[in-house]
Each structure stands twice: as structure tokens, then as C-alpha cells.
Amino acid sequence: MAFDINKIPTDLIHSFKNNKGGIFVGAGISQAAGLPNWSGLLRELIDLAENVSYKPNREFLDNCNSLLADPSKFLILAQELKDFLGDSFRKYVIKRFADECPPPIAIHSELIKYPYQFIITTNYDTLLENAYVKEFGKQAKVHSFKDSPDIAYDLWNNRPFILKAHGDANKSQQGIILTETDYRQILFQERGYQSILQSLFTTKTVLFLGSSLSDPELKLLLSFIHSSFHGGGPSHYALIAEDQINSVEAESWRKNFNIQIIPYSPNNSHEEVGEFISLFRTLIV
């Protein structure tokens, strides 16, 4: 099986060739390396809650397991677990996504060799920056939502960077975004970061990879910058499994967020994702 090159929009290719492209990396890319997706992350947090010294009552755990069965309740569950775990949540993020982060795989090496202006990721892990070191022998420029002056400088001077939009496992003291409340609390204090996000999505074409349109972290990000998508800004593109979206949903995403869907077959453990990433690189470098 090989991804059909004719599915790749010409405008997307031209954007990256002209240094006007950015990449959004979702949980699916990290999952391919062995890290959990959203449901897996919440399952691990429930397991952690069962084993902390200040054990919760059985009713709390039963309710958490019930919420885990319904993806529409993931943000509610995340809020309750983070509130309950307190500092144990931060320690979990450091251990799971930094200290015990698996090595990057071929997909990460391909991505960091793209001619990108920026890579935005909602993942906490260090896979992309580790791949960068492996490929180029030096540290990548990595920013979080606390670094708006540095992000603005890099944008103005066309310096490629990685933006950890929901926090960095290596900088967890700065804050980790997991819930809608986190967005309100952290981003309300970071007015410059709000402007940065809006600027990224209104001046560059963004390619979304490793995301489902139902992913909570993607919904949080897009809902926060929803107003930025109206008007004559650039088109964005999302590689989405064809069994996850229909034509009505695709049209809704185009109208609401300027995101056009590039469908792929989810067969054989989503191997077409890796094929697309490799093929697209040959077209833009």
C-alpha cells in the first residue's frame, strides 16, 4: 500500500516550499512511539489514583472508570483526576513523558527535517527535540506558553522552533495544560501567548498530523483561537483517517477553521501516515 500522491494539495506543497508552513503534531505521532493516547493517559491516571497514599473511595474510582468509557466526558474526567492527584500528577508527567520517554522513531526524524517555520505540539513528551538532537547534533529551539517574547523573536527572524502548546514535561513547573480550566487560568495570564497563537494560524499554513478531530487537546486549542479562523487567512490541512469523518463534518471544519481534510486509510495500523510524511518531505525539500 502507498499513499496516493494526488491527494496532497498543491497549495500545501507550495506553502512549505515558500517557508510558509507549520506543523501541528498530535497524540497519534507519540502513540506510534509507545506513549499513551488520551484514553490511555486517563487510564494511567486512574491507576495512579488507586495507588497513591491518600487513596480515594471506591465510588470515586468507579465514577472515573464510567467516564472513561465516554470520550465526550474526557475533559471532565481529566479535571477530576488532576484535582485529586495534585503534585502526583506533575511527577507523573515528568516520569512518563521525560525521564522514561521512549526513543524517537522514523516519523519524528522525518518531521524535523521538514522546512518548517514551527512545529506546534500538544504532547508533553521530548520525542521531537530528541529526534532533532539525533539528526542535527544540537539542541532544537523549544518554547512553551511562557515564552512569548522568544517565540515572537524567532517568528520575526524566521528561526524554526518547536512550541509545546500544552506544556513541556521537562518544564512542568511552568504548568501543564490538561483541562479547560487550565486554559482559562494559564492563558488568561499569558496575553502575549494568545497573540502568538493567533498569529501562527493567520499567517502560516498548518499541517495537522497525528490528530483525530475528536481529540480533546485539539478541540481545546481550536476553540481558544476560533475567532482567528474567520476571514481571508491561509488554508490549513489535516491528515485524518477516512473512517473518522464524513463529508458533512469535513465541510464544517473547512468553514469553521479553514481546515481541509486529507483522508487516508487506517488499515495496517495506520501505515499510510508514515507513507504520507515521507512522501510529503520529498515534495517540499
SVG drawing of the C-alpha trace seen along z (x, -y; Angstrom):
<svg xmlns="http://www.w3.org/2000/svg" viewBox="-23 -40 49 44">
<polyline fill="none" stroke="black" stroke-width="0.4" points="0.0,0.0 1.2,-3.5 -0.3,-6.9 -1.8,-8.4 0.3,-11.5 -2.6,-13.0 -4.4,-13.6 -1.7,-16.1 -3.0,-19.6 -0.7,-21.8 -1.2,-24.8 0.1,-22.8 3.2,-21.9 3.8,-25.5 3.3,-26.8 6.1,-24.7 8.4,-25.3 8.0,-29.1 8.7,-28.8 5.1,-29.5 4.3,-26.1 3.9,-24.9 3.2,-21.5 0.8,-20.5 1.8,-17.2 -1.0,-15.4 -1.0,-12.4 -1.1,-9.9 2.5,-10.6 3.7,-10.0 1.4,-6.9 3.3,-5.4 6.4,-5.5 4.7,-3.8 3.2,-6.7 -0.5,-6.7 -3.3,-8.4 -5.9,-10.4 -7.8,-7.3 -4.6,-5.6 -3.3,-8.7 -6.6,-8.8 -6.4,-5.1 -2.8,-5.6 -4.0,-8.5 -6.9,-6.4 -4.3,-3.6 -2.1,-6.2 -5.1,-7.4 -5.7,-3.9 -2.2,-3.6 -1.4,-7.0 -1.1,-7.1 -4.2,-9.2 -6.4,-6.6 -9.8,-7.7 -13.0,-6.0 -14.4,-3.3 -17.2,-5.4 -14.8,-8.0 -12.8,-5.3 -16.0,-3.7 -17.2,-7.0 -13.9,-7.7 -14.0,-4.3 -17.5,-5.1 -16.4,-8.5 -13.5,-6.8 -16.0,-4.8 -17.3,-8.0 -14.9,-10.2 -17.2,-13.2 -16.5,-13.1 -12.7,-13.0 -12.2,-16.6 -14.4,-16.3 -12.5,-13.2 -9.2,-14.9 -10.2,-17.8 -11.3,-15.5 -8.1,-13.3 -5.8,-16.3 -7.5,-17.9 -7.4,-14.7 -3.8,-13.8 -2.3,-17.3 1.5,-17.2 1.4,-13.5 0.1,-14.5 3.1,-16.7 5.5,-14.0 3.7,-11.5 4.2,-13.8 7.9,-14.2 8.5,-10.5 6.2,-9.3 7.0,-11.8 10.5,-12.9 12.5,-10.6 11.0,-7.4 10.3,-8.9 10.9,-6.2 13.3,-7.0 12.0,-8.8 11.0,-6.7 11.4,-7.3 8.4,-9.6 9.9,-12.1 13.2,-12.1 11.3,-12.8 9.3,-15.6 12.1,-17.6 13.8,-17.6 10.8,-19.4 11.4,-23.0 9.0,-24.2 8.7,-27.6 7.4,-26.0 6.1,-22.7 3.3,-23.0 2.6,-20.0 0.1,-19.4 2.2,-16.4 4.3,-16.8 7.0,-14.4 10.5,-15.0 10.4,-12.9 10.7,-15.7 13.6,-17.5 15.3,-14.2 15.0,-13.4 16.4,-16.9 19.5,-16.2 19.9,-12.8 19.6,-14.2 21.5,-17.6 23.8,-17.1 22.5,-20.2 19.5,-21.3 16.3,-22.4 14.7,-25.7 11.9,-24.7 9.3,-27.1 6.2,-26.8 3.3,-29.1 5.6,-31.0 8.0,-32.1 6.0,-34.5 8.9,-37.1 11.2,-34.4 8.6,-33.0 8.0,-36.4 11.7,-36.9 12.0,-33.6 9.0,-34.3 10.3,-37.8 13.7,-36.4 12.5,-33.2 14.1,-30.9 12.4,-27.5 11.2,-26.3 9.1,-23.7 6.2,-25.1 5.0,-22.8 1.5,-24.4 0.2,-22.4 3.4,-22.4 6.7,-20.5 7.5,-17.5 11.0,-19.0 9.5,-22.3 6.4,-21.1 6.9,-23.7 5.8,-26.3 2.4,-24.5 0.8,-21.6 -2.5,-22.2 -4.8,-19.2 -8.2,-20.7 -10.4,-23.6 -9.8,-25.2 -6.0,-25.1 -6.6,-27.0 -8.6,-29.7 -6.1,-30.1 -2.8,-29.9 -3.7,-31.6 -5.5,-34.4 -2.2,-35.3 -0.3,-35.0 -1.8,-37.6 1.2,-37.6 0.9,-33.9 -2.7,-34.4 -1.5,-36.8 1.3,-34.4 -1.2,-31.5 -3.5,-33.7 -0.6,-35.0 0.6,-31.5 -2.7,-30.3 -3.4,-33.5 -0.1,-33.9 1.1,-30.3 -0.4,-27.2 -0.6,-24.5 -0.5,-20.8 -2.2,-18.7 -0.7,-15.2 -1.4,-12.5 -4.7,-14.0 -8.3,-12.9 -10.9,-15.7 -12.4,-14.4 -9.2,-14.7 -9.8,-16.9 -6.5,-18.7 -7.1,-19.7 -10.6,-20.9 -9.2,-23.0 -6.7,-24.6 -9.0,-25.3 -11.8,-26.6 -9.4,-29.0 -8.3,-30.6 -11.7,-30.1 -12.1,-33.7 -8.7,-33.7 -10.0,-31.5 -12.6,-33.8 -11.8,-36.0 -9.2,-35.6 -6.4,-33.7 -4.5,-30.8 -6.0,-27.3 -4.9,-24.6 -4.8,-20.8 -5.4,-17.8 -4.4,-14.2 -7.4,-12.3 -8.4,-8.6 -11.3,-8.2 -13.4,-6.2 -13.3,-9.1 -15.1,-11.8 -17.8,-12.2 -18.3,-14.9 -20.6,-17.0 -18.1,-17.1 -15.3,-17.9 -17.2,-20.8 -17.9,-22.0 -14.2,-22.0 -13.5,-23.9 -16.0,-26.6 -15.2,-27.0 -11.4,-26.6 -10.2,-26.8 -9.0,-23.2 -9.3,-21.0 -9.2,-17.2 -6.7,-14.9 -8.2,-11.4 -6.1,-8.3 -6.7,-4.6 -6.4,-3.5 -5.5,0.1 -2.4,1.9 -2.0,-0.1 -2.3,-3.5 0.8,-2.8 -0.3,-5.5 0.5,-8.2 4.2,-7.3 3.9,-7.0 2.4,-10.5 5.0,-12.0 7.9,-10.5 6.3,-11.3 5.4,-14.9 9.0,-15.5 10.3,-14.5 7.9,-17.1 9.0,-20.1 12.7,-19.8"/>
</svg>
